[in-house]
Amino acid sequence: MRIRWDEHKRQKILKERKIDFADLEDLLYQPYVEDQSLSYGDQYRIIGFERGGLVTFVVEYREDLIGDFIWVGNCMEINAARKKNL
């Protein structure tokens, strides 16, 4: 399935968090967990290991004239997010 994103947001996240939206493609070829957001029913979290760390991608499944694709909205390293909330 195709993966798309907002390039400006991708560059911002890459600079701030050192995680690339493009890494989702590699993660999808490994074991991962996916769950639907309780707050936003059209969003899903894909959680797995990438570049030696546990990461989560927030995605939506969308469709355009070409067909279905995954829209990446956000990503973060889970350990970093937990430390921030402690």
C-alpha positions as CSV (number, residue, x, y, z in Angstrom):
1,M,0.0,0.0,0.0
2,R,1.2,3.5,-0.7
3,I,2.3,5.7,2.1
4,R,1.9,9.5,1.9
5,W,2.5,12.5,4.2
6,D,2.8,16.3,4.4
7,E,6.5,16.9,3.5
8,H,6.8,20.0,5.7
9,K,5.6,18.1,8.8
10,R,7.9,15.2,7.9
11,Q,10.9,17.5,7.9
12,K,9.9,19.1,11.2
13,I,9.5,15.7,12.9
14,L,12.7,14.4,11.4
15,K,14.6,17.4,12.7
16,E,13.0,17.4,16.2
17,R,12.7,13.7,16.8
18,K,15.1,12.0,14.4
19,I,12.3,9.7,13.1
20,D,11.4,9.7,9.5
21,F,7.8,9.1,8.2
22,A,9.4,7.0,5.5
23,D,10.5,4.5,8.1
24,L,6.9,3.3,8.4
25,E,7.4,1.3,5.2
26,D,10.2,-0.8,6.8
27,L,8.3,-1.2,10.0
28,L,5.3,-2.7,8.1
29,Y,7.5,-5.6,7.0
30,Q,8.2,-6.5,10.6
31,P,5.8,-7.6,13.4
32,Y,3.8,-4.7,14.7
33,V,0.7,-3.8,16.7
34,E,-2.1,-1.7,15.4
35,D,-5.0,-0.2,17.3
36,Q,-7.7,2.3,16.6
37,S,-7.8,5.6,18.4
38,L,-10.6,5.9,20.9
39,S,-10.6,9.7,20.6
40,Y,-10.4,9.9,16.8
41,G,-12.1,6.9,15.2
42,D,-10.4,7.4,11.8
43,Q,-6.9,7.3,13.2
44,Y,-4.8,4.3,14.1
45,R,-1.6,3.8,15.9
46,I,1.0,1.5,14.4
47,I,3.6,0.4,17.0
48,G,6.8,-1.5,16.4
49,F,10.5,-1.5,16.5
50,E,12.4,0.7,14.1
51,R,16.1,1.7,14.2
52,G,16.6,0.0,17.5
53,G,13.7,1.7,19.4
54,L,10.0,1.3,19.9
55,V,8.1,3.8,17.8
56,T,4.5,4.7,17.1
57,F,3.1,6.1,14.0
58,V,-0.4,7.8,13.9
59,V,-2.0,7.1,10.6
60,E,-5.2,7.2,8.7
61,Y,-6.4,5.0,5.9
62,R,-7.5,7.1,2.9
63,E,-8.4,6.7,-0.7
64,D,-7.8,8.8,-3.8
65,L,-8.3,8.3,-7.5
66,I,-5.3,5.9,-7.6
67,G,-6.6,3.7,-4.7
68,D,-6.0,3.2,-1.0
69,F,-3.1,4.7,0.9
70,I,-1.8,5.3,4.4
71,W,-1.6,8.9,5.5
72,V,1.1,9.5,8.2
73,G,0.1,12.2,10.6
74,N,2.7,11.8,13.4
75,C,5.4,9.6,14.8
76,M,7.4,9.4,18.0
77,E,9.7,7.2,19.9
78,I,7.7,5.7,22.7
79,N,10.4,5.8,25.3
80,A,10.9,9.5,24.7
81,A,7.2,10.2,25.0
82,R,7.0,8.2,28.3
83,K,10.0,10.2,29.8
84,K,8.3,13.4,28.8
85,N,5.1,12.5,30.7
86,L,7.0,11.4,33.9
